[in-house]
Amino acid sequence: MNRLLLVSLFALALGAPASADNWPQWRGPKNDGHSAEKGLPTEWSADKNVVWKLALPGRGSSTPAVWGDRIFLTSVADADVVLMCVGTDGKEQWKKVIGKAGKSGRGDEGNDASASCSTDGKHVWTFAGSGNLVCYTVDGEQVWQKNLQDYGKFGIQFGCHWTPALYKGNLYLQIMHRGAQVVVALEANTGKELWKQNRPGYGKGESPDTYSSAFVWEGEGGPLLVAHGNDYCTGHKLTDGTEVWRVQALNPTLNGAWRFVSSPLVTPDLIVVPSCKNGPLVAFNPVGAKGDISPDNKAEKWRFKQTPDVVSPIRVGEIVYTSGDGPLTAIDAKTGEQIYRQTLSPGLHRANMIAANNKIYVTSAKGAVDVVEAGREFKKVATNTLPDTVYATPAPANGRLYIRGYNYLWAIGAK
């Protein structure tokens, strides 16, 4: 009987996917762009390895959040922004209006459906650029809503696109524009404000216009809320928002057109902070870090000469990768020395990189995704192109990649 049981379990293991991982928020389970999936596809096209595609009601660049057999994303639909729930079978389950759609973007880059959803499998939270932060059950029942313009009328050149960070029953946000500079904690199930802290910065020119999102860092001495905008990156206690450290000299020339789009990479022993416009990229050890983080602070590890302007950095092992509009740069995580710089698919790069099974997926707005082997030697595995415009980060889950384009939501994987 024991032998029969072992044989049965072995057969089940062979038939089961190598890994099944939810993608509950924009940067994945640990907010670092990594997925535990092992069997993700590396090759596809419009007629190869497409499980299904679903026509969307309008444009958007929110990354899908995936939990079990449900996918959540936002989209413009005529004059509205809607929250959609789609089954992993490709069928729409429900759709709710969460705000009005304005013209908050630059050209065709981004709109009021740019912030990504967060979910815990029971509720889903999302933000529309008009100001509404909403909570629904996964079955589509509204629980609460709150307008973030209550903290100050929005004043920002290219719209508000912040993704809420969900952590242990609370939502954490940075609300940074010319009408407000605050970090906020809310009770996730009720929307009740737990605390609010002013978070000042340089405050001149475009600097208050912040397009990056907040993250929660977990590590020794943490957790901390990491806020990034208005020329500084700051760490805050989750209990009351008190500031613990502040990364300095991210705008070394005090340029009035300095605005942060790319978000920091947070890992337990290294936080990598981008700036903008080819400014510095700063790496420091957050364990025990306090006060001003600068070359004079022993917490700072290195400053790299060139920052990603939009795409957030990602780390695989002891290598940090950055992506521009084509170039992929590999940097030694310990020393800050450049390992290589190679050109990938041309065009704007607005989606963040993801990593799974020692491979990095780098997405171009023209619908091309380059798959690169992680390591000190550059090795491109494949370039895969879909006939769509893609600004959203692909979401890996259940052995598939869910790629949100302007026209379709694509499910890529083995049929």
N, C-alpha and C positions, 0 to 999 in steps of 0.2 A: 504493500500500500504506500509506504514511504517513497519507494522508487517511482510509482505511478504518479504520486503528487509532485515529485521533482520534475518528472518529464512534462507534466501538464503546465507547471509554472514556467519551465524553460520555453515551451511552445508559446505561452502567453507573452513572454518577454520578447521573443522573436517577432511576434505579430504587432507588438505595441510600438508607438513612436519612441525614438531614442530619448526624447525629452519633450515635455509639454510645459510651456512657460507662459504665464499671462504677461501682458504688456499694459500695466494699469495706468501709466501716465507718460507724458511726453518723452522723457529720457529713460524710460524703462523702470524695472523693479527697484533698482538702487540709484536711480537718477544719474547714471554714468554712461548710458548708451549701450550697455551690455545685455545680451540675452543668453540664457543657458541652453537654448535650442541647439541641437546637433545636426539635424537633417535638413537645414534650410537649403532651398535651391540656389544654385550659383549661375544658372543659365536660363534665360527665358526671352520671349519676344511676344508680339501681339498674337501669335498663333502657336506658341510653344509654352507649355507649363502654365497656362492660364486656366485656373480652375473655374473661375467665373469673373465677370465684371458687371458692375451695377452703375447705371447712369445716374449722375447726381443732379440735384435741382439747380445748382449754380456753383460758382467758384468758392474756393476756400483753401486754406493751407494748414488747417489743424491736423495734427498727427492722430490717427485712430488710436483709441484706448480699447484694449481687448481683454475680456475676462470670460473664461469659459467659452460658451457658444454665442456671446454677444460682442458686437463692435459698436463703439460710440464715436461720433464725430460731428462737427458742426459744418454748416454750409449756408451760403447765401441762397435764398429762394425768393426771387422777385425783390420785393422791398423789405424782406425780413431776413433775420438770421435764425436758422433752425438747428435744433439738436436732434440728431437721428440715431436710432438704434437699428442696426442691421445684424441679421443672423449670420453665422459663419457658413450658412448655406447660400448666402448672397441675396436673401430676401429681406426687404424692409419690414421691420416689426412695428415701429412707431416713429412719429416725427412731431416735434413740438416747437412752436415759435418762442424764442427766448429774447428777442430784441429786434430793433430796426436796423436795417443795413444802410450805412452812409457811404461816403467816398473816402474812407480813411486808409489810404495806401499811397504808394508812389508808383504811378503808372499802373501796370497790372500786377505789381508786387504786393501781396497781402491785401487783406480787407478786414471787415469786422468779424469774419469767421476764421481768424488766424490763431487764436488761443486754443490750446488742446485740452481735451477732457481729462479728468482723473476719476478713477473708480476703485471701489473696494469690493466689488461684486454684489453689493446690496444697494448702493447709491452711486450716482454719477454727478460730478460737479463740473461746471464749465462757465466760461466768461465770454460775453459778446462785447465787441468793441464799443457799442453804444453805452456800456456801463453796467449792464445787468450781470450779476454773478448769481447762478441758479443751482439748485439742488433738486434732482429727481430721483425717484426709485428706479431701479433697472427695468421696472415694468412700465415706466412712463408717467408716474403720478408725481406732481410737483410737491415738494416738501417745503421749500422756502426760496425766496429770492431777495437780493439786496443790490442796490445800485451804488457802485463805487464812486460815482460823482458826488455822493454824500460827503466824501472826504475832500472835495474841491472840484469845481468844474474843470473838465478836461481841457488842457491846453498843451497840445503836442502836434508836431508837424505832420507825422505820417500815421497817426492812429495808435490806439492802445491794443496791445496783443499779449498781455501777460497771462501766463498759464499758472493757475494756483498749484501750490505744492501741498500734497496730502501726506500727513504724517501722524500716525497714532491717534486718529480721531479728530485732528484739527487741520484747518487750512491755513497756510501761511502765504502772504502776498507782499510784494513790494508795489507801491502805487507811486510812481515817480513821473511827474510831468511839471509843466510850468505853473500848475495850480495846486500842487501838493507834492510833498516829499516825505512819505511815511512808510513804515513797515507795520503790518497788521497781522494779528492772529484771530481766527474765528473758530468757534465750535462747529465742526463739520456737519453735524446732524441738525443743528438749529439755526446756524448763521449768526449766533450771538457773538458779539465782539468780546474777546478775552483781554486783549491789550492793543494799544496803538503807541508807536514811538516815532517821534520826528527823526528823520534821517537826513541831515543837511549834507550838501556837497558844494562844488564849485559855484554852480548856480548862474552861470553866465552863458549868453548865446544859446546854442543848441544843447548844451550840457545837461540841462534838466530833462530833456526828451529821452526817455529810457525805453528801449524796446526789448531788453533782455528780461529774463524771469528769475524769480528767487528759487533757491534750492535748500534742502536740509542736508547738512553734513553730519555724518555719523563717524565717530572715531574716539580715541582716548581723550577725555575731557569734554566731549560733546554730549548731545547733539547741539548744533548751532544752525541758525538761519543765516544763509549767505545771500546778501543783497548786493546788487551790482548796478550802479548807475550814477550819473552826475559826477563823473570823474573819479569815483572811488569804488572799491569793493570792501564790504564790511561783514563782520560776523556778529551775530546777536544771540543772546540767551533765549531759549524757547519759553522760559518761564515768564519773562516780562519785557523782552525786547532790548535789554541793556546791551550796548555795544561792547564787544570784547577786543576786537582788532580792526584795523583799517589799512588797506593796501594803498600806499602812496605813489605819487609820481607816475600815474597812468596817463596823464596829460602833461608831458614834460615841458611843452612850449606854451601851455595855457591857451591852446587853440579854442576859439569860441565856437567852432563847428565840430567839436568833439562830442559824439553821442554813441552810447554803447548799444550794440545790437547782439553781438555774440555773448553767450552766457558762460560763466566759469565751469570748469570741470572739477567735480568734487570727488575725491577718493580718500580713504582713511588716513593716509600718510602724505598726501600731496594734493594741494589745490592749485590749479593752473588758471590764471586770470588773464583774459584777453583785454585789449583796449580797442582801438579802432584806427583806421587810416594809416596803417603801417607803423603804429606806435608799438610800445613794448608789450611782450608777453611775459608775465611774471609767475614764477612757481615758488611756493613756500610750503613748509611743513606746518600744518595747523595744530598739531599736537602740542599743547602748552603755549601756543602763540598768544601774545598780548600786545596791545598798543599799536604803534605805527609800524607797519611792515614795509621795510625799505632795505637797501643794501647794507645799512648799519645794524639791522636786526638779524640775529643769528637764525631766525626762522626762515628767512629768505634764502632760497637755494640757487636760483639763477634768473636772469632776464634775457630773453631771446629778442633778437633784433626786429622781428616782424610778427605781427599779430594777425589772426584771422579776423576779418571785418564782420562777418555774419555767422559763419558756421562755428559751432562750439568745438573745442578740442576734445579728443578722446584718447584714452590711454589703454594700451594692451601690453601687459607685462611691464617692462622697463622702458617702453617707448611711448612718447606722446606724439599724436598725429594732429596736424592742422590742415585745413582745406580752404583754398581760395577759389576763385573762379577758374578752376582748371588745375592749378598746382596742388600736389599733395606733398606735405613736408613731414619727415620723420625726425624727431628730436629725442636725444637721450634723456630719459626722465631724471637721471641722477645728476648729470653735468650740464644739461642745456645745450650740448653740442649738436649741430645738425648732422644727421646720418645720411639722409638723401633728400632730394627735392625732384619730383617727377611730375610731368604733365599728364593729366587724365582728360576726360571728355570736356570739351570747351563749353562755354556758356555760363550763365549765372549759376552759382551754387548757393542755395538758401536752406535746403534740408540739412539736418544734422547727420553726421556719420553714425552708424551702428556697428557693433562688433558681435560676432557669434562664431563659435567653433574655429577660432584663430583666423577669422577672415573679417575684413573691414568692407562695408558697403558705403560707397560715396556716390551721392545722387546729384545729377545736374537738372536744372529746371527744364531742359529740353527733353526730359524723360529718359535719359541715359543713366544707368547705375553701373559704376565700375566696381568690380569685386577684386580686392587686393589681399594677398596673403600677408598676414602680420609677420613682422620680423625685420632684421637689420638689412636684409637684401630685398630690393624692390622686385616684386613678382605679381604681375596682373593676371588674374585667373580668367576674367571675362569682362566684356562690356555688353550690357543688355539694354535695349531701347524699347520703350512703349510709345505709341502715338498719342501722347498726352503731355500737358504741362504739369510739372511736379515741383511744388515748393515745400511739401510736407515731408517729414521724416518717415521712412518706411517703418511699419510696426511688425516685428517678428513674433509669431505665436502659433502654437499648434502645428509646427512643421511648415508653416507658410509665411510668406511676406505679404502684408496688406499695404498696398501702395495707393495713396490717395492722390489722384490727379485733379486737374480742374474739371475734367469731363466725367471721369469714372473713378470708382473705387475698384481696384484690381486685387484679386486673390491669386497669388503666384505660388505654385507648389505642384506636387505630383498629383495627378488626377486619380 
